[in-house]
Every structure is written in structure tokens, then in C-alpha cells.
Amino acid sequence: MMKNPKRLLAVLALAISGSTLLTACDPPMPPEMLAQLAEQSYTCLEGNVNVAADPSNSAVVDTLAESLAGACIDPLPAMTITNAGDFASADIVISTGAAADCKPFASVPYGFDAGVVTYNVAGTDSLNLGYKTLAAVLNGEISNWNDPAIAKDNPDLTLPDAPILVRADAEKNSLGALVTALGYQGAKLDPSKFTEISLFDGSVPEPLVDGELAIIPNSVAVFNGLVTLGLNTGKKDAETGEKLFATASEVSLYAAGSQLVGKSNGSTLTMSVDSKIEPQPMFEGEAAGVPYQAIFPLTMSLCGEDTLLKRAASAFMLRLDSQGALGYLNISQLPETVRYSAVGLVRKGLPTPKPPKESK
């Protein structure tokens, strides 16, 4: 994930250069082809769109506004984005979960985050737990750090004879993602053990005391430099014999993202992990990472009256997702297939992209 804002803006500038206003095309093309063509250009319509995001992600709105200001310029219509600052006055909302004060006429995924478990065990900065072991720890069924099940997953560590302190407050999206991901592996995590809180309001989690662990978003963990648990899959690499772990690393999150599939229901597009899909590597020729499947979406909601201006702005914003507009916020970008579906949905009513002419 891209964490350098200057590098981000350079990439966005490159993405913007050479783009053109979309025009009508006949005969009609398949929706996926239309979306792919839309990735190569954008539609500018005259007017301003108010955009708001969760406080912890609001910086992305300013980046998008700056990018659009350099794209929709004369002779194109001047389309702009303003950071609304709050959901109530926003035309488009980027949020985790439902967007308060927004009655969406369309909603699509914009990116994804992950639920992780951060911990504080003196002298330990690399800890792995099996799926069922982690569920037992979070459920309170395993209560000491030197439990045999934990020792089995970490044979190279000497863990203390000390109580495990599970923080009762858990970020709700992260908790839900962990419940789902552990369930894929036959491990049941009881969400009723926790009080759901939000950490996307700009608040910072309280420091962990010795022996404590907590469920938080990966973006929050990375931003605050917190260590997180790895998941011991119980499998080994066929060639090297090394144990395989799922971690909230860029490689493992990319692998999980490649297993995401979109599902359209009218004007709403959702996505979920299909574990039967073969995970893909970040770079061609490399091995795919072990998917870290405890992921949840960041959603873009188009609010209030359905207008082409809002649709054009949201399509522009989705296009920039592929150029890394979320990366420095430690949020993962959508896989191409899901984003194409999202672009196709929000572009409804806009001019049809025109395929480039073949060179003679």
C-alpha cells in the first residue's frame, strides 16, 4: 500500500494526463468492457459535489479534490469536489458500515480494511495463533499466555505464566470480519463477548497493558505502529516445508482481495470473500500470499437526489482508487473485477465510453 503522499500525488497526476471526456458510442458494449474503457478516461460535468468520509479517512477527500481540480479544466466542464466535513451535508459519503444521515440512491465498495488483533506481551513482537486457538482466547476459554495450545503454535517462544487480558471493547467492523473469517475455518468467535465501538471517528485506542490484546482495524494498527497477531493455518509450503501464516501484510491482504466477488442488487453492490477462488500474487511470477480473509469494505454511498453530477464524481473517485488514492491511508484497493462492477453501476446514465480508434 502506498504511504507517501507526494508519491501518491505524482501517480494521480500521471493517471490524469491524457484522459479525455467520454462520448456516446453505438452499438452498445458489454458492461465490463464499458467499465474498463471508463478506467482510461473520465466524464466531467459542470458543478460541485460535497464529499465526506469517516474522520480517520477524511484526508482522502482532500486528495481527490486536488486531483479533480487538475483534471476537469478548460475546455472540459469544471467539476469540483469539496470536503463536506460531515455526512449530513454530503452528496457522497465514504464510510465503514451504514452512512448516517445519508439516504443513498446507489452504494458500492470503495476499498477494504481488515480486522486484526493487537497485543502486548513483553519481549514478543511476533506471535501466531491457530484459528481455533485465537477464537478460544478471545472467547475467554484460554486465559493464560503459557497455555499448551499457544505454545504449540509458537514453539520458538517462551511465553509468560500470566493472565491473558482481552479488551472488552472491539471495533465493530473488525469484530464482524474476524467472526466471519474464523468461521471459514470452523472456529466460532462469540461477538456477544464484546462491546462494539468505533475507531473511525478519529479516536486513538488506549495503550495496551502487559498481557492485553484488542480487536482493532488494520489501518489503525499500521498508523499507530502496533504489532498484530498472525494466523497459523496449520499448513506448510509444498516446496520449502515452511509453516504458512496469514497476516495483515500487504501481500496477504492483496491475496484476500483477489478472492472478493461482487454481488449486485439493484442500485447496491456488495462484496464478499469466496475462499474457493485461487488467490493471486501481487506481482507476476511470484507466489501468492496466504489470504488474510478478515476483511471488510469501505463503502461509497451516493446520497439524496439522483444526479448525473454525483455519478460522474463518484466514477472519477473509483477510477483513482486504482491509482492508489487510498494507499497512504493503509486501506487496500478493490480488485479490478469488483471495481469494474462498481464503476458500471455508478455510471448509469452517463455518456457511453468510446473505444480508441485502431492505429493504421
C-alpha positions as CSV (number, residue, x, y, z in Angstrom):
1,M,0.0,0.0,0.0
2,M,1.2,3.5,-0.9
3,K,2.0,5.6,2.2
4,N,3.9,8.5,0.7
5,P,1.5,11.4,-0.1
6,K,4.0,13.0,-2.6
7,R,4.4,9.8,-4.5
8,L,0.6,9.4,-4.4
9,L,0.0,12.8,-6.0
10,A,2.6,12.1,-8.7
11,V,0.8,8.9,-9.6
12,L,-2.5,10.7,-9.7
13,A,-1.0,13.3,-12.0
14,L,0.1,10.6,-14.4
15,A,-3.3,9.0,-14.3
16,I,-5.0,12.3,-15.1
17,S,-2.7,13.1,-18.1
18,G,-4.0,12.0,-21.4
19,S,-7.6,11.4,-20.2
20,T,-10.5,12.6,-22.3
21,L,-14.2,13.4,-22.0
22,L,-16.3,10.3,-22.7
23,T,-18.6,10.5,-25.7
24,A,-21.5,8.4,-27.0
25,C,-20.9,5.1,-28.7
26,D,-23.1,2.8,-30.8
27,P,-23.7,-0.2,-30.8
28,P,-23.8,-0.9,-27.1
29,M,-20.9,-2.8,-25.5
30,P,-20.9,-5.3,-22.6
31,P,-20.9,-3.7,-19.1
32,E,-17.5,-5.0,-18.2
33,M,-15.9,-3.5,-21.4
34,L,-17.7,-0.2,-20.7
35,A,-16.2,-0.1,-17.2
36,Q,-12.7,-0.9,-18.4
37,L,-12.9,1.9,-21.0
38,A,-14.2,4.2,-18.3
39,E,-11.0,3.4,-16.3
40,Q,-9.0,5.0,-19.2
41,S,-10.9,8.3,-19.1
42,Y,-13.5,10.2,-17.1
43,T,-16.6,12.4,-17.6
44,C,-16.6,16.0,-16.4
45,L,-19.9,17.7,-15.7
46,E,-20.3,21.3,-14.5
47,G,-20.8,21.7,-10.8
48,N,-19.5,20.9,-7.3
49,V,-20.1,17.8,-5.2
50,N,-19.8,17.7,-1.4
51,V,-18.0,14.6,-0.3
52,A,-17.5,13.4,3.3
53,A,-15.6,10.5,4.9
54,D,-15.1,9.0,8.3
55,P,-12.8,11.4,10.2
56,S,-10.0,8.9,10.2
57,N,-10.2,8.7,6.4
58,S,-11.2,12.3,5.6
59,A,-7.7,13.1,4.2
60,V,-8.6,11.1,1.1
61,V,-11.3,13.6,0.2
62,D,-8.8,16.5,0.0
63,T,-6.5,14.4,-2.2
64,L,-9.4,13.5,-4.5
65,A,-10.5,17.2,-4.6
66,E,-7.0,18.3,-5.6
67,S,-6.8,15.6,-8.3
68,L,-10.2,16.5,-9.8
69,A,-9.3,20.2,-9.8
70,G,-6.4,19.4,-12.1
71,A,-8.4,17.1,-14.4
72,C,-11.8,18.8,-15.2
73,I,-10.3,22.1,-16.5
74,D,-10.9,24.1,-19.7
75,P,-12.0,23.1,-22.3
76,L,-13.8,20.5,-20.1
77,P,-16.6,21.4,-17.8
78,A,-15.4,22.5,-14.3
79,M,-16.4,19.6,-12.0
80,T,-15.1,20.0,-8.4
81,I,-15.2,18.2,-5.0
82,T,-15.5,20.0,-1.7
83,N,-14.8,18.3,1.7
84,A,-18.2,18.5,3.4
85,G,-16.7,17.6,6.8
86,D,-19.9,15.9,7.9
87,F,-22.3,13.3,6.5
88,A,-25.4,15.4,6.9
89,S,-24.4,17.9,4.1
90,A,-22.7,15.4,1.8
91,D,-23.7,14.3,-1.7
92,I,-21.3,11.4,-1.5
93,V,-20.2,9.6,1.7
94,I,-17.2,7.2,2.1
95,S,-17.7,5.2,5.3
96,T,-17.4,1.9,7.1
97,G,-20.8,0.4,7.6
98,A,-24.0,2.4,7.1
99,A,-23.6,6.1,6.4
100,A,-25.6,8.1,9.0
101,D,-27.7,11.0,7.6
102,C,-27.4,9.7,4.0
103,K,-30.3,8.2,2.1
104,P,-28.3,6.5,-0.8
105,F,-29.7,6.1,-4.3
106,A,-26.6,4.0,-5.0
107,S,-23.8,2.4,-3.0
108,V,-20.7,0.5,-4.0
109,P,-17.5,-0.7,-2.3
110,Y,-14.6,1.8,-2.5
111,G,-11.8,-0.2,-0.8
112,F,-11.3,-2.5,2.1
113,D,-9.8,-2.7,5.6
114,A,-9.1,-5.7,7.9
115,G,-9.9,-6.7,11.4
116,V,-6.7,-7.5,13.4
117,V,-5.8,-8.5,17.0
118,T,-3.1,-6.3,18.5
119,Y,-1.3,-7.5,21.7
120,N,1.2,-6.5,24.3
121,V,3.4,-9.4,25.6
122,A,6.8,-8.3,27.0
123,G,9.7,-9.4,24.7
124,T,7.4,-10.7,22.0
125,D,6.8,-8.9,18.7
126,S,6.0,-12.0,16.5
127,L,3.1,-14.1,17.7
128,N,0.9,-16.5,15.8
129,L,-2.2,-18.4,16.8
130,G,-4.2,-21.1,15.1
131,Y,-7.8,-20.2,14.1
132,K,-9.4,-22.2,16.8
133,T,-6.8,-21.1,19.4
134,L,-7.5,-17.5,18.6
135,A,-11.2,-18.0,18.9
136,A,-10.7,-19.7,22.3
137,V,-8.5,-16.9,23.5
138,L,-11.0,-14.2,22.5
139,N,-13.9,-16.2,23.9
140,G,-12.1,-16.4,27.3
141,E,-11.7,-20.2,27.1
142,I,-7.9,-19.9,27.0
143,S,-6.8,-17.5,29.7
144,N,-3.1,-17.9,30.3
145,W,-0.2,-17.0,27.9
146,N,1.6,-20.2,28.6
147,D,-1.3,-22.4,27.6
148,P,-0.2,-25.5,25.7
149,A,-2.2,-24.6,22.6
150,I,-0.4,-21.2,22.4
151,A,2.9,-22.8,23.0
152,K,2.3,-25.3,20.2
153,D,1.7,-22.5,17.7
154,N,4.8,-20.7,18.9
155,P,7.5,-23.4,19.6
156,D,10.3,-20.8,19.4
157,L,8.9,-18.6,22.1
158,T,8.8,-18.8,25.9
159,L,5.6,-17.1,26.9
160,P,5.0,-15.9,30.5
161,D,2.8,-17.6,33.1
162,A,0.5,-14.6,33.1
163,P,-3.2,-14.0,32.5
164,I,-4.5,-13.0,29.1
165,L,-6.4,-9.8,29.3
166,V,-9.0,-9.5,26.4
167,R,-10.2,-5.9,26.0
168,A,-14.0,-5.9,26.1
169,D,-14.3,-3.0,23.6
170,A,-13.9,-4.1,19.9
171,E,-14.2,-2.0,16.8
172,K,-17.4,-3.4,15.3
173,N,-16.4,-3.9,11.6
174,S,-13.2,-5.6,12.7
175,L,-15.0,-7.8,15.1
176,G,-17.5,-8.8,12.4
177,A,-14.7,-9.5,9.9
178,L,-12.9,-11.8,12.4
179,V,-16.1,-13.7,13.2
180,T,-16.6,-14.4,9.5
181,A,-13.0,-15.3,8.8
182,L,-12.6,-17.6,11.7
183,G,-16.0,-19.2,10.8
184,Y,-14.5,-20.1,7.4
185,Q,-12.1,-22.3,9.3
186,G,-14.6,-23.9,11.6
187,A,-13.7,-21.6,14.6
188,K,-16.5,-19.9,16.4
189,L,-15.9,-16.4,17.8
190,D,-18.7,-15.2,20.1
191,P,-19.3,-11.5,19.3
192,S,-21.6,-11.1,22.4
193,K,-18.4,-11.2,24.5
194,F,-17.6,-7.7,23.3
195,T,-19.0,-4.1,23.3
196,E,-18.9,-2.7,19.8
197,I,-17.1,0.7,19.4
198,S,-16.0,2.9,16.5
199,L,-12.4,3.7,15.8
200,F,-13.1,5.5,12.5
201,D,-14.1,8.7,14.3
202,G,-10.5,9.8,14.7
203,S,-10.1,8.4,18.2
204,V,-6.9,6.5,19.2
205,P,-7.1,3.2,21.0
206,E,-6.0,3.2,24.6
207,P,-2.5,1.7,25.1
208,L,-2.5,-2.0,26.0
209,V,-1.2,-3.0,29.4
210,D,1.1,-6.0,29.7
211,G,-0.6,-9.2,28.7
212,E,-3.6,-7.5,27.0
213,L,-4.9,-7.8,23.4
214,A,-7.6,-6.0,21.5
215,I,-9.6,-6.1,18.2
216,I,-9.0,-3.1,16.0
217,P,-8.8,-2.1,12.3
218,N,-5.6,-2.9,10.5
219,S,-5.4,0.7,9.2
220,V,-5.4,1.9,12.9
221,A,-2.8,-0.6,13.8
222,V,-0.5,0.4,11.0
223,F,-1.0,4.1,11.6
224,N,-0.1,3.7,15.3
225,G,2.8,1.2,14.7
226,L,1.1,-1.6,16.7
227,V,2.0,-5.3,16.3
228,T,-0.7,-7.7,15.3
229,L,-1.2,-11.5,15.6
230,G,-0.6,-13.8,12.6
231,L,-2.9,-16.7,11.9
232,N,-1.3,-20.2,11.9
233,T,-3.0,-22.0,9.0
234,G,-1.7,-25.4,10.1
235,K,-0.3,-25.9,6.6
236,K,3.2,-26.0,5.1
237,D,4.7,-24.7,1.9
238,A,4.8,-27.7,-0.6
239,E,8.3,-26.7,-1.8
240,T,10.1,-25.3,1.3
241,G,8.2,-27.1,4.1
242,E,7.8,-23.8,6.0
243,K,4.7,-23.1,8.0
244,L,2.2,-20.9,6.3
245,F,0.7,-17.9,8.2
246,A,-2.0,-15.4,7.3
247,T,-1.0,-11.9,8.4
248,A,-2.4,-8.5,7.7
249,S,0.5,-7.7,5.4
250,E,0.2,-6.1,2.0
251,V,0.8,-9.4,0.3
252,S,-1.8,-11.4,2.3
253,L,-4.4,-8.6,2.0
254,Y,-3.8,-8.5,-1.7
255,A,-4.4,-12.3,-1.9
256,A,-7.6,-12.0,0.1
257,G,-8.7,-9.1,-2.1
258,S,-8.3,-11.3,-5.2
259,Q,-10.9,-13.6,-3.7
260,L,-13.5,-10.9,-3.4
261,V,-16.6,-11.2,-5.6
262,G,-19.2,-8.5,-6.1
263,K,-23.0,-9.0,-5.9
264,S,-25.4,-6.5,-7.4
265,N,-28.9,-5.9,-6.0
266,G,-30.5,-3.1,-7.9
267,S,-28.5,0.1,-7.1
268,T,-26.4,-1.6,-4.4
269,L,-23.2,-3.6,-4.9
270,T,-21.7,-5.6,-2.1
271,M,-18.7,-7.9,-2.0
272,S,-17.6,-11.0,0.0
273,V,-14.7,-13.4,0.0
274,D,-15.1,-16.6,-2.0
275,S,-12.4,-18.9,-0.5
276,K,-12.7,-21.3,-3.4
277,I,-11.1,-18.7,-5.7
278,E,-7.4,-19.3,-6.2
279,P,-5.6,-16.3,-4.6
280,Q,-3.4,-14.2,-6.9
281,P,0.1,-12.8,-6.3
282,M,0.8,-9.1,-6.3
283,F,3.4,-9.4,-9.0
284,E,3.5,-11.8,-11.9
285,G,5.9,-14.7,-11.4
286,E,5.8,-14.5,-7.6
287,A,3.9,-16.9,-5.3
288,A,0.5,-15.7,-3.9
289,G,0.4,-14.8,-0.3
290,V,-1.7,-16.7,2.3
291,P,-5.0,-14.8,2.2
292,Y,-5.9,-12.8,5.3
293,Q,-9.6,-13.0,5.0
294,A,-10.8,-10.9,8.0
295,I,-11.6,-8.0,5.7
296,F,-14.5,-5.5,5.5
297,P,-15.5,-2.9,2.9
298,L,-15.2,0.8,2.8
299,T,-18.4,1.9,1.1
300,M,-19.2,4.8,-1.2
301,S,-22.8,6.0,-0.9
302,L,-24.4,8.5,-3.3
303,C,-26.9,10.4,-1.2
304,G,-30.2,12.2,-1.8
305,E,-31.4,13.1,-5.3
306,D,-30.0,11.0,-8.1
307,T,-28.0,13.3,-10.4
308,L,-25.5,12.7,-13.2
309,L,-23.1,15.1,-11.5
310,K,-22.9,12.9,-8.4
311,R,-22.5,9.9,-10.6
312,A,-19.7,11.5,-12.6
313,A,-17.8,12.5,-9.5
314,S,-18.1,9.0,-7.9
315,A,-16.9,7.4,-11.2
316,F,-13.9,9.7,-11.1
317,M,-13.2,8.7,-7.5
318,L,-13.5,5.0,-8.2
319,R,-11.0,5.4,-11.1
320,L,-8.5,7.0,-8.8
321,D,-8.9,4.0,-6.4
322,S,-6.9,2.0,-8.9
323,Q,-4.2,4.7,-8.9
324,G,-3.6,4.4,-5.1
325,A,-5.8,7.2,-3.7
326,L,-6.4,5.0,-0.6
327,G,-3.0,3.5,-0.1
328,Y,-1.4,6.1,2.2
329,L,-4.4,5.7,4.5
330,N,-3.5,2.0,4.8
331,I,-6.7,0.9,3.1
332,S,-6.5,-1.7,0.4
333,Q,-7.8,-1.1,-3.1
334,L,-10.5,-3.1,-4.8
335,P,-9.7,-5.9,-7.1
336,E,-10.3,-5.0,-10.8
337,T,-13.4,-7.1,-11.2
338,V,-15.2,-5.5,-8.3
339,R,-14.2,-2.0,-9.2
340,Y,-15.3,-2.5,-12.8
341,S,-18.7,-3.6,-11.5
342,A,-18.8,-0.5,-9.2
343,V,-17.9,1.8,-12.0
344,G,-20.6,0.3,-14.2
345,L,-23.2,0.8,-11.5
346,V,-22.5,4.4,-10.7
347,R,-22.0,5.4,-14.3
348,K,-25.7,4.7,-15.1
349,G,-27.0,7.5,-17.3
350,L,-23.6,9.0,-18.2
351,P,-22.2,9.1,-21.8
352,T,-21.0,5.8,-23.0
353,P,-17.2,5.4,-23.3
354,K,-15.9,5.3,-26.8
355,P,-13.3,2.7,-27.6
356,P,-10.0,4.1,-29.0
357,K,-9.6,4.0,-32.8
358,E,-7.2,1.4,-34.1
359,S,-4.0,2.9,-35.5
360,K,-3.4,2.5,-39.2
